């Protein structure tokens, strides 16, 4: 795992902002001064100020499952 502060996609940025907004809604205090009272806007302001970091897990490669002669996936377990 690696702590990141730069976002590789807008999708990841939105996910992190949503999680932070949920923390703010549950009582966490804002890390930046803001005029907004909305949790989503506060989370975005914190991200823009560089106050939010996240942990990116190791990426697991996608493996196509083996199939039998009828085209059904074979699940090992």
PyMOL Python script that loads the backbone (N, CA, C, O; Angstrom):
from pymol import cmd

cmd.read_pdbstr("""\
ATOM      1  N   UNK A   1       0.837  -1.173   0.000  1.00  0.00           N
ATOM      2  CA  UNK A   1       0.000   0.000   0.000  1.00  0.00           C
ATOM      3  C   UNK A   1       0.885   1.241   0.000  1.00  0.00           C
ATOM      4  O   UNK A   1       1.971   1.255   0.579  1.00  0.00           O
ATOM      5  N   UNK A   2       0.396   2.263  -0.655  1.00  0.00           N
ATOM      6  CA  UNK A   2       1.146   3.486  -0.772  1.00  0.00           C
ATOM      7  C   UNK A   2       0.221   4.672  -0.512  1.00  0.00           C
ATOM      8  O   UNK A   2      -0.893   4.722  -1.033  1.00  0.00           O
ATOM      9  N   UNK A   3       0.685   5.623   0.292  1.00  0.00           N
ATOM     10  CA  UNK A   3      -0.109   6.818   0.566  1.00  0.00           C
ATOM     11  C   UNK A   3       0.056   7.782  -0.592  1.00  0.00           C
ATOM     12  O   UNK A   3       1.177   8.120  -0.971  1.00  0.00           O
ATOM     13  N   UNK A   4      -1.058   8.224  -1.153  1.00  0.00           N
ATOM     14  CA  UNK A   4      -1.075   9.090  -2.327  1.00  0.00           C
ATOM     15  C   UNK A   4      -1.713  10.430  -1.989  1.00  0.00           C
ATOM     16  O   UNK A   4      -2.605  10.512  -1.144  1.00  0.00           O
ATOM     17  N   UNK A   5      -1.248  11.472  -2.653  1.00  0.00           N
ATOM     18  CA  UNK A   5      -1.894  12.781  -2.548  1.00  0.00           C
ATOM     19  C   UNK A   5      -2.291  13.310  -3.923  1.00  0.00           C
ATOM     20  O   UNK A   5      -3.066  14.260  -4.027  1.00  0.00           O
ATOM     21  N   UNK A   6      -1.758  12.692  -4.977  1.00  0.00           N
ATOM     22  CA  UNK A   6      -2.104  13.078  -6.343  1.00  0.00           C
ATOM     23  C   UNK A   6      -3.089  12.055  -6.905  1.00  0.00           C
ATOM     24  O   UNK A   6      -2.922  10.850  -6.717  1.00  0.00           O
ATOM     25  N   UNK A   7      -4.098  12.539  -7.584  1.00  0.00           N
ATOM     26  CA  UNK A   7      -5.132  11.656  -8.114  1.00  0.00           C
ATOM     27  C   UNK A   7      -4.811  11.274  -9.546  1.00  0.00           C
ATOM     28  O   UNK A   7      -4.438  12.120 -10.359  1.00  0.00           O
ATOM     29  N   UNK A   8      -4.960   9.988  -9.850  1.00  0.00           N
ATOM     30  CA  UNK A   8      -4.693   9.497 -11.197  1.00  0.00           C
ATOM     31  C   UNK A   8      -5.908   9.603 -12.113  1.00  0.00           C
ATOM     32  O   UNK A   8      -5.792   9.431 -13.326  1.00  0.00           O
ATOM     33  N   UNK A   9      -7.076   9.886 -11.528  1.00  0.00           N
ATOM     34  CA  UNK A   9      -8.283  10.041 -12.339  1.00  0.00           C
ATOM     35  C   UNK A   9      -9.307  10.867 -11.565  1.00  0.00           C
ATOM     36  O   UNK A   9      -9.261  10.956 -10.338  1.00  0.00           O
ATOM     37  N   UNK A  10     -10.225  11.464 -12.310  1.00  0.00           N
ATOM     38  CA  UNK A  10     -11.305  12.213 -11.668  1.00  0.00           C
ATOM     39  C   UNK A  10     -12.219  11.268 -10.890  1.00  0.00           C
ATOM     40  O   UNK A  10     -12.794  11.654  -9.872  1.00  0.00           O
ATOM     41  N   UNK A  11     -12.351  10.046 -11.365  1.00  0.00           N
ATOM     42  CA  UNK A  11     -13.177   9.056 -10.684  1.00  0.00           C
ATOM     43  C   UNK A  11     -12.659   8.812  -9.264  1.00  0.00           C
ATOM     44  O   UNK A  11     -13.440   8.804  -8.312  1.00  0.00           O
ATOM     45  N   UNK A  12     -11.343   8.614  -9.119  1.00  0.00           N
ATOM     46  CA  UNK A  12     -10.770   8.384  -7.796  1.00  0.00           C
ATOM     47  C   UNK A  12     -10.949   9.622  -6.913  1.00  0.00           C
ATOM     48  O   UNK A  12     -11.202   9.503  -5.714  1.00  0.00           O
ATOM     49  N   UNK A  13     -10.817  10.802  -7.509  1.00  0.00           N
ATOM     50  CA  UNK A  13     -10.977  12.045  -6.758  1.00  0.00           C
ATOM     51  C   UNK A  13     -12.399  12.153  -6.200  1.00  0.00           C
ATOM     52  O   UNK A  13     -12.588  12.572  -5.058  1.00  0.00           O
ATOM     53  N   UNK A  14     -13.384  11.781  -6.992  1.00  0.00           N
ATOM     54  CA  UNK A  14     -14.779  11.814  -6.546  1.00  0.00           C
ATOM     55  C   UNK A  14     -15.017  10.800  -5.430  1.00  0.00           C
ATOM     56  O   UNK A  14     -15.715  11.098  -4.461  1.00  0.00           O
ATOM     57  N   UNK A  15     -14.439   9.603  -5.561  1.00  0.00           N
ATOM     58  CA  UNK A  15     -14.598   8.587  -4.520  1.00  0.00           C
ATOM     59  C   UNK A  15     -14.010   9.046  -3.191  1.00  0.00           C
ATOM     60  O   UNK A  15     -14.625   8.874  -2.138  1.00  0.00           O
ATOM     61  N   UNK A  16     -12.815   9.631  -3.248  1.00  0.00           N
ATOM     62  CA  UNK A  16     -12.163  10.112  -2.027  1.00  0.00           C
ATOM     63  C   UNK A  16     -12.968  11.259  -1.422  1.00  0.00           C
ATOM     64  O   UNK A  16     -13.147  11.316  -0.206  1.00  0.00           O
ATOM     65  N   UNK A  17     -13.452  12.168  -2.259  1.00  0.00           N
ATOM     66  CA  UNK A  17     -14.256  13.293  -1.762  1.00  0.00           C
ATOM     67  C   UNK A  17     -15.544  12.791  -1.114  1.00  0.00           C
ATOM     68  O   UNK A  17     -15.968  13.325  -0.089  1.00  0.00           O
ATOM     69  N   UNK A  18     -16.163  11.780  -1.695  1.00  0.00           N
ATOM     70  CA  UNK A  18     -17.397  11.230  -1.129  1.00  0.00           C
ATOM     71  C   UNK A  18     -17.147  10.600   0.233  1.00  0.00           C
ATOM     72  O   UNK A  18     -17.938  10.773   1.160  1.00  0.00           O
ATOM     73  N   UNK A  19     -16.037   9.865   0.352  1.00  0.00           N
ATOM     74  CA  UNK A  19     -15.713   9.264   1.657  1.00  0.00           C
ATOM     75  C   UNK A  19     -15.415  10.329   2.700  1.00  0.00           C
ATOM     76  O   UNK A  19     -15.842  10.217   3.849  1.00  0.00           O
ATOM     77  N   UNK A  20     -14.681  11.365   2.298  1.00  0.00           N
ATOM     78  CA  UNK A  20     -14.374  12.441   3.232  1.00  0.00           C
ATOM     79  C   UNK A  20     -15.646  13.189   3.620  1.00  0.00           C
ATOM     80  O   UNK A  20     -15.811  13.563   4.781  1.00  0.00           O
ATOM     81  N   UNK A  21     -16.542  13.410   2.668  1.00  0.00           N
ATOM     82  CA  UNK A  21     -17.810  14.086   2.972  1.00  0.00           C
ATOM     83  C   UNK A  21     -18.613  13.284   3.991  1.00  0.00           C
ATOM     84  O   UNK A  21     -19.250  13.853   4.877  1.00  0.00           O
ATOM     85  N   UNK A  22     -18.579  11.970   3.861  1.00  0.00           N
ATOM     86  CA  UNK A  22     -19.280  11.119   4.823  1.00  0.00           C
ATOM     87  C   UNK A  22     -18.669  11.268   6.213  1.00  0.00           C
ATOM     88  O   UNK A  22     -19.395  11.298   7.207  1.00  0.00           O
ATOM     89  N   UNK A  23     -17.340  11.361   6.292  1.00  0.00           N
ATOM     90  CA  UNK A  23     -16.676  11.571   7.585  1.00  0.00           C
ATOM     91  C   UNK A  23     -17.106  12.901   8.191  1.00  0.00           C
ATOM     92  O   UNK A  23     -17.353  12.983   9.394  1.00  0.00           O
ATOM     93  N   UNK A  24     -17.195  13.933   7.372  1.00  0.00           N
ATOM     94  CA  UNK A  24     -17.598  15.254   7.858  1.00  0.00           C
ATOM     95  C   UNK A  24     -19.043  15.211   8.348  1.00  0.00           C
ATOM     96  O   UNK A  24     -19.363  15.795   9.384  1.00  0.00           O
ATOM     97  N   UNK A  25     -19.910  14.529   7.621  1.00  0.00           N
ATOM     98  CA  UNK A  25     -21.307  14.398   8.038  1.00  0.00           C
ATOM     99  C   UNK A  25     -21.433  13.660   9.367  1.00  0.00           C
ATOM    100  O   UNK A  25     -22.368  13.893  10.133  1.00  0.00           O
ATOM    101  N   UNK A  26     -20.483  12.772   9.627  1.00  0.00           N
ATOM    102  CA  UNK A  26     -20.520  11.998  10.873  1.00  0.00           C
ATOM    103  C   UNK A  26     -19.788  12.669  12.024  1.00  0.00           C
ATOM    104  O   UNK A  26     -19.586  12.058  13.074  1.00  0.00           O
ATOM    105  N   UNK A  27     -19.385  13.933  11.835  1.00  0.00           N
ATOM    106  CA  UNK A  27     -18.843  14.682  12.956  1.00  0.00           C
ATOM    107  C   UNK A  27     -17.394  15.115  12.865  1.00  0.00           C
ATOM    108  O   UNK A  27     -16.932  15.837  13.748  1.00  0.00           O
ATOM    109  N   UNK A  28     -16.655  14.712  11.844  1.00  0.00           N
ATOM    110  CA  UNK A  28     -15.268  15.167  11.710  1.00  0.00           C
ATOM    111  C   UNK A  28     -15.244  16.659  11.421  1.00  0.00           C
ATOM    112  O   UNK A  28     -16.112  17.182  10.722  1.00  0.00           O
ATOM    113  N   UNK A  29     -14.246  17.335  11.962  1.00  0.00           N
ATOM    114  CA  UNK A  29     -14.150  18.773  11.711  1.00  0.00           C
ATOM    115  C   UNK A  29     -13.403  19.030  10.410  1.00  0.00           C
ATOM    116  O   UNK A  29     -12.571  18.227   9.987  1.00  0.00           O
ATOM    117  N   UNK A  30     -13.709  20.151   9.789  1.00  0.00           N
ATOM    118  CA  UNK A  30     -13.083  20.524   8.521  1.00  0.00           C
ATOM    119  C   UNK A  30     -11.602  20.821   8.736  1.00  0.00           C
ATOM    120  O   UNK A  30     -11.207  21.340   9.780  1.00  0.00           O
ATOM    121  N   UNK A  31     -10.795  20.487   7.745  1.00  0.00           N
ATOM    122  CA  UNK A  31      -9.356  20.711   7.818  1.00  0.00           C
ATOM    123  C   UNK A  31      -8.944  22.046   7.208  1.00  0.00           C
ATOM    124  O   UNK A  31      -7.780  22.437   7.296  1.00  0.00           O
ATOM    125  N   UNK A  32      -9.889  22.745   6.592  1.00  0.00           N
ATOM    126  CA  UNK A  32      -9.623  24.047   5.984  1.00  0.00           C
ATOM    127  C   UNK A  32     -10.735  25.004   6.372  1.00  0.00           C
ATOM    128  O   UNK A  32     -11.839  24.587   6.721  1.00  0.00           O
ATOM    129  N   UNK A  33     -10.429  26.295   6.307  1.00  0.00           N
ATOM    130  CA  UNK A  33     -11.469  27.302   6.504  1.00  0.00           C
ATOM    131  C   UNK A  33     -12.270  27.407   5.221  1.00  0.00           C
ATOM    132  O   UNK A  33     -11.707  27.525   4.133  1.00  0.00           O
ATOM    133  N   UNK A  34     -13.579  27.365   5.352  1.00  0.00           N
ATOM    134  CA  UNK A  34     -14.446  27.439   4.184  1.00  0.00           C
ATOM    135  C   UNK A  34     -15.724  28.177   4.545  1.00  0.00           C
ATOM    136  O   UNK A  34     -16.125  28.235   5.707  1.00  0.00           O
ATOM    137  N   UNK A  35     -16.344  28.732   3.533  1.00  0.00           N
ATOM    138  CA  UNK A  35     -17.600  29.453   3.754  1.00  0.00           C
ATOM    139  C   UNK A  35     -18.798  28.515   3.614  1.00  0.00           C
ATOM    140  O   UNK A  35     -19.922  28.878   3.963  1.00  0.00           O
ATOM    141  N   UNK A  36     -18.558  27.329   3.113  1.00  0.00           N
ATOM    142  CA  UNK A  36     -19.635  26.379   2.867  1.00  0.00           C
ATOM    143  C   UNK A  36     -19.972  25.596   4.127  1.00  0.00           C
ATOM    144  O   UNK A  36     -19.127  25.382   4.997  1.00  0.00           O
ATOM    145  N   UNK A  37     -21.218  25.177   4.200  1.00  0.00           N
ATOM    146  CA  UNK A  37     -21.650  24.296   5.280  1.00  0.00           C
ATOM    147  C   UNK A  37     -21.969  22.908   4.742  1.00  0.00           C
ATOM    148  O   UNK A  37     -22.336  22.011   5.501  1.00  0.00           O
ATOM    149  N   UNK A  38     -21.830  22.734   3.434  1.00  0.00           N
ATOM    150  CA  UNK A  38     -22.136  21.449   2.800  1.00  0.00           C
ATOM    151  C   UNK A  38     -20.901  20.541   2.843  1.00  0.00           C
ATOM    152  O   UNK A  38     -19.795  20.951   2.492  1.00  0.00           O
ATOM    153  N   UNK A  39     -21.119  19.313   3.278  1.00  0.00           N
ATOM    154  CA  UNK A  39     -20.014  18.371   3.454  1.00  0.00           C
ATOM    155  C   UNK A  39     -19.268  18.097   2.148  1.00  0.00           C
ATOM    156  O   UNK A  39     -18.043  17.983   2.153  1.00  0.00           O
ATOM    157  N   UNK A  40     -19.988  17.990   1.033  1.00  0.00           N
ATOM    158  CA  UNK A  40     -19.339  17.712  -0.259  1.00  0.00           C
ATOM    159  C   UNK A  40     -18.416  18.856  -0.670  1.00  0.00           C
ATOM    160  O   UNK A  40     -17.311  18.618  -1.159  1.00  0.00           O
ATOM    161  N   UNK A  41     -18.858  20.074  -0.476  1.00  0.00           N
ATOM    162  CA  UNK A  41     -18.039  21.234  -0.851  1.00  0.00           C
ATOM    163  C   UNK A  41     -16.824  21.348   0.064  1.00  0.00           C
ATOM    164  O   UNK A  41     -15.728  21.671  -0.395  1.00  0.00           O
ATOM    165  N   UNK A  42     -17.013  21.086   1.350  1.00  0.00           N
ATOM    166  CA  UNK A  42     -15.892  21.129   2.294  1.00  0.00           C
ATOM    167  C   UNK A  42     -14.850  20.087   1.909  1.00  0.00           C
ATOM    168  O   UNK A  42     -13.654  20.378   1.918  1.00  0.00           O
ATOM    169  N   UNK A  43     -15.291  18.874   1.569  1.00  0.00           N
ATOM    170  CA  UNK A  43     -14.376  17.806   1.164  1.00  0.00           C
ATOM    171  C   UNK A  43     -13.602  18.210  -0.090  1.00  0.00           C
ATOM    172  O   UNK A  43     -12.399  17.962  -0.181  1.00  0.00           O
ATOM    173  N   UNK A  44     -14.280  18.827  -1.052  1.00  0.00           N
ATOM    174  CA  UNK A  44     -13.607  19.288  -2.275  1.00  0.00           C
ATOM    175  C   UNK A  44     -12.576  20.365  -1.952  1.00  0.00           C
ATOM    176  O   UNK A  44     -11.479  20.364  -2.512  1.00  0.00           O
ATOM    177  N   UNK A  45     -12.919  21.274  -1.060  1.00  0.00           N
ATOM    178  CA  UNK A  45     -11.981  22.323  -0.662  1.00  0.00           C
ATOM    179  C   UNK A  45     -10.749  21.721   0.015  1.00  0.00           C
ATOM    180  O   UNK A  45      -9.629  22.175  -0.218  1.00  0.00           O
ATOM    181  N   UNK A  46     -10.952  20.712   0.844  1.00  0.00           N
ATOM    182  CA  UNK A  46      -9.832  20.048   1.508  1.00  0.00           C
ATOM    183  C   UNK A  46      -8.913  19.367   0.497  1.00  0.00           C
ATOM    184  O   UNK A  46      -7.690  19.427   0.621  1.00  0.00           O
ATOM    185  N   UNK A  47      -9.501  18.728  -0.489  1.00  0.00           N
ATOM    186  CA  UNK A  47      -8.702  18.068  -1.533  1.00  0.00           C
ATOM    187  C   UNK A  47      -7.902  19.094  -2.314  1.00  0.00           C
ATOM    188  O   UNK A  47      -6.714  18.891  -2.566  1.00  0.00           O
ATOM    189  N   UNK A  48      -8.536  20.193  -2.700  1.00  0.00           N
ATOM    190  CA  UNK A  48      -7.846  21.239  -3.463  1.00  0.00           C
ATOM    191  C   UNK A  48      -6.707  21.875  -2.658  1.00  0.00           C
ATOM    192  O   UNK A  48      -5.714  22.327  -3.227  1.00  0.00           O
ATOM    193  N   UNK A  49      -6.859  21.904  -1.332  1.00  0.00           N
ATOM    194  CA  UNK A  49      -5.828  22.472  -0.465  1.00  0.00           C
ATOM    195  C   UNK A  49      -4.701  21.463  -0.184  1.00  0.00           C
ATOM    196  O   UNK A  49      -3.708  21.806   0.456  1.00  0.00           O
ATOM    197  N   UNK A  50      -4.855  20.238  -0.657  1.00  0.00           N
ATOM    198  CA  UNK A  50      -3.827  19.220  -0.437  1.00  0.00           C
ATOM    199  C   UNK A  50      -3.839  18.637   0.962  1.00  0.00           C
ATOM    200  O   UNK A  50      -2.819  18.124   1.424  1.00  0.00           O
ATOM    201  N   UNK A  51      -4.968  18.704   1.646  1.00  0.00           N
ATOM    202  CA  UNK A  51      -5.062  18.220   3.020  1.00  0.00           C
ATOM    203  C   UNK A  51      -5.510  16.764   3.123  1.00  0.00           C
ATOM    204  O   UNK A  51      -5.537  16.198   4.216  1.00  0.00           O
ATOM    205  N   UNK A  52      -5.860  16.160   1.994  1.00  0.00           N
ATOM    206  CA  UNK A  52      -6.387  14.801   2.010  1.00  0.00           C
ATOM    207  C   UNK A  52      -5.431  13.867   1.279  1.00  0.00           C
ATOM    208  O   UNK A  52      -5.003  14.146   0.159  1.00  0.00           O
ATOM    209  N   UNK A  53      -5.107  12.764   1.925  1.00  0.00           N
ATOM    210  CA  UNK A  53      -4.303  11.714   1.313  1.00  0.00           C
ATOM    211  C   UNK A  53      -5.133  10.436   1.338  1.00  0.00           C
ATOM    212  O   UNK A  53      -6.080  10.325   2.117  1.00  0.00           O
ATOM    213  N   UNK A  54      -4.789   9.489   0.504  1.00  0.00           N
ATOM    214  CA  UNK A  54      -5.510   8.228   0.478  1.00  0.00           C
ATOM    215  C   UNK A  54      -4.533   7.095   0.245  1.00  0.00           C
ATOM    216  O   UNK A  54      -3.411   7.314  -0.211  1.00  0.00           O
ATOM    217  N   UNK A  55      -4.960   5.891   0.558  1.00  0.00           N
ATOM    218  CA  UNK A  55      -4.131   4.705   0.378  1.00  0.00           C
ATOM    219  C   UNK A  55      -4.672   3.937  -0.812  1.00  0.00           C
ATOM    220  O   UNK A  55      -5.846   3.571  -0.855  1.00  0.00           O
ATOM    221  N   UNK A  56      -3.793   3.699  -1.779  1.00  0.00           N
ATOM    222  CA  UNK A  56      -4.196   2.920  -2.949  1.00  0.00           C
ATOM    223  C   UNK A  56      -3.696   1.502  -2.741  1.00  0.00           C
ATOM    224  O   UNK A  56      -2.503   1.275  -2.544  1.00  0.00           O
ATOM    225  N   UNK A  57      -4.608   0.562  -2.787  1.00  0.00           N
ATOM    226  CA  UNK A  57      -4.250  -0.839  -2.601  1.00  0.00           C
ATOM    227  C   UNK A  57      -3.565  -1.364  -3.856  1.00  0.00           C
ATOM    228  O   UNK A  57      -3.697  -0.804  -4.944  1.00  0.00           O
ATOM    229  N   UNK A  58      -2.837  -2.447  -3.671  1.00  0.00           N
ATOM    230  CA  UNK A  58      -2.195  -3.107  -4.805  1.00  0.00           C
ATOM    231  C   UNK A  58      -3.269  -3.529  -5.797  1.00  0.00           C
ATOM    232  O   UNK A  58      -4.317  -4.045  -5.408  1.00  0.00           O
ATOM    233  N   UNK A  59      -3.006  -3.308  -7.061  1.00  0.00           N
ATOM    234  CA  UNK A  59      -3.962  -3.701  -8.080  1.00  0.00           C
ATOM    235  C   UNK A  59      -3.838  -5.196  -8.338  1.00  0.00           C
ATOM    236  O   UNK A  59      -2.740  -5.727  -8.503  1.00  0.00           O
ATOM    237  N   UNK A  60      -4.971  -5.853  -8.368  1.00  0.00           N
ATOM    238  CA  UNK A  60      -5.019  -7.281  -8.626  1.00  0.00           C
ATOM    239  C   UNK A  60      -5.315  -7.463 -10.110  1.00  0.00           C
ATOM    240  O   UNK A  60      -6.294  -6.911 -10.612  1.00  0.00           O
ATOM    241  N   UNK A  61      -4.492  -8.221 -10.815  1.00  0.00           N
ATOM    242  CA  UNK A  61      -4.744  -8.393 -12.243  1.00  0.00           C
ATOM    243  C   UNK A  61      -6.048  -9.140 -12.494  1.00  0.00           C
ATOM    244  O   UNK A  61      -6.411 -10.043 -11.741  1.00  0.00           O
ATOM    245  N   UNK A  62      -6.740  -8.761 -13.544  1.00  0.00           N
ATOM    246  CA  UNK A  62      -7.983  -9.423 -13.928  1.00  0.00           C
ATOM    247  C   UNK A  62      -7.610 -10.657 -14.740  1.00  0.00           C
ATOM    248  O   UNK A  62      -6.889 -10.580 -15.735  1.00  0.00           O
ATOM    249  N   UNK A  63      -8.120 -11.787 -14.287  1.00  0.00           N
ATOM    250  CA  UNK A  63      -7.819 -13.055 -14.951  1.00  0.00           C
ATOM    251  C   UNK A  63      -9.117 -13.624 -15.500  1.00  0.00           C
ATOM    252  O   UNK A  63     -10.112 -13.746 -14.785  1.00  0.00           O
ATOM    253  N   UNK A  64      -9.090 -13.966 -16.765  1.00  0.00           N
ATOM    254  CA  UNK A  64     -10.259 -14.570 -17.384  1.00  0.00           C
ATOM    255  C   UNK A  64     -10.425 -15.981 -16.839  1.00  0.00           C
ATOM    256  O   UNK A  64      -9.465 -16.752 -16.833  1.00  0.00           O
ATOM    257  N   UNK A  65     -11.639 -16.340 -16.376  1.00  0.00           N
ATOM    258  CA  UNK A  65     -11.822 -17.669 -15.790  1.00  0.00           C
ATOM    259  C   UNK A  65     -11.749 -18.760 -16.848  1.00  0.00           C
ATOM    260  O   UNK A  65     -12.088 -18.548 -18.013  1.00  0.00           O
ATOM    261  N   UNK A  66     -11.297 -19.932 -16.413  1.00  0.00           N
ATOM    262  CA  UNK A  66     -11.297 -21.092 -17.294  1.00  0.00           C
ATOM    263  C   UNK A  66     -12.741 -21.549 -17.486  1.00  0.00           C
ATOM    264  O   UNK A  66     -13.569 -21.406 -16.587  1.00  0.00           O
ATOM    265  N   UNK A  67     -13.032 -22.091 -18.646  1.00  0.00           N
ATOM    266  CA  UNK A  67     -14.391 -22.567 -18.927  1.00  0.00           C
ATOM    267  C   UNK A  67     -14.330 -24.026 -19.365  1.00  0.00           C
ATOM    268  O   UNK A  67     -13.334 -24.487 -19.921  1.00  0.00           O
ATOM    269  N   UNK A  68     -15.427 -24.741 -19.097  1.00  0.00           N
ATOM    270  CA  UNK A  68     -15.490 -26.133 -19.535  1.00  0.00           C
ATOM    271  C   UNK A  68     -15.998 -26.209 -20.975  1.00  0.00           C
ATOM    272  O   UNK A  68     -16.182 -25.183 -21.629  1.00  0.00           O
ATOM    273  N   UNK A  69     -16.224 -27.430 -21.463  1.00  0.00           N
ATOM    274  CA  UNK A  69     -16.629 -27.598 -22.861  1.00  0.00           C
ATOM    275  C   UNK A  69     -17.997 -26.999 -23.180  1.00  0.00           C
ATOM    276  O   UNK A  69     -18.308 -26.764 -24.348  1.00  0.00           O
ATOM    277  N   UNK A  70     -18.820 -26.750 -22.154  1.00  0.00           N
ATOM    278  CA  UNK A  70     -20.144 -26.151 -22.362  1.00  0.00           C
ATOM    279  C   UNK A  70     -20.108 -24.628 -22.230  1.00  0.00           C
ATOM    280  O   UNK A  70     -21.137 -23.968 -22.377  1.00  0.00           O
ATOM    281  N   UNK A  71     -18.941 -24.076 -21.954  1.00  0.00           N
ATOM    282  CA  UNK A  71     -18.811 -22.628 -21.811  1.00  0.00           C
ATOM    283  C   UNK A  71     -19.101 -22.114 -20.417  1.00  0.00           C
ATOM    284  O   UNK A  71     -19.204 -20.906 -20.205  1.00  0.00           O
ATOM    285  N   UNK A  72     -19.234 -23.034 -19.454  1.00  0.00           N
ATOM    286  CA  UNK A  72     -19.487 -22.623 -18.070  1.00  0.00           C
ATOM    287  C   UNK A  72     -18.169 -22.365 -17.360  1.00  0.00           C
ATOM    288  O   UNK A  72     -17.212 -23.120 -17.532  1.00  0.00           O
ATOM    289  N   UNK A  73     -18.109 -21.289 -16.555  1.00  0.00           N
ATOM    290  CA  UNK A  73     -16.854 -20.991 -15.850  1.00  0.00           C
ATOM    291  C   UNK A  73     -16.530 -22.066 -14.807  1.00  0.00           C
ATOM    292  O   UNK A  73     -17.420 -22.595 -14.141  1.00  0.00           O
ATOM    293  N   UNK A  74     -15.255 -22.371 -14.685  1.00  0.00           N
ATOM    294  CA  UNK A  74     -14.776 -23.330 -13.689  1.00  0.00           C
ATOM    295  C   UNK A  74     -14.272 -22.528 -12.492  1.00  0.00           C
ATOM    296  O   UNK A  74     -13.345 -21.727 -12.612  1.00  0.00           O
ATOM    297  N   UNK A  75     -14.895 -22.754 -11.337  1.00  0.00           N
ATOM    298  CA  UNK A  75     -14.535 -22.018 -10.126  1.00  0.00           C
ATOM    299  C   UNK A  75     -13.824 -22.981  -9.184  1.00  0.00           C
ATOM    300  O   UNK A  75     -14.365 -24.018  -8.800  1.00  0.00           O
ATOM    301  N   UNK A  76     -12.612 -22.616  -8.826  1.00  0.00           N
ATOM    302  CA  UNK A  76     -11.834 -23.434  -7.891  1.00  0.00           C
ATOM    303  C   UNK A  76     -12.041 -22.882  -6.488  1.00  0.00           C
ATOM    304  O   UNK A  76     -11.983 -21.668  -6.293  1.00  0.00           O
ATOM    305  N   UNK A  77     -12.276 -23.730  -5.529  1.00  0.00           N
ATOM    306  CA  UNK A  77     -12.464 -23.228  -4.189  1.00  0.00           C
ATOM    307  C   UNK A  77     -12.437 -24.228  -3.171  1.00  0.00           C
ATOM    308  O   UNK A  77     -12.587 -23.911  -1.991  1.00  0.00           O
TER     309      UNK A  77
END
""", "prot")
cmd.dss("prot")
cmd.show_as("cartoon", "prot")
cmd.util.cbc("prot")
cmd.orient("prot")
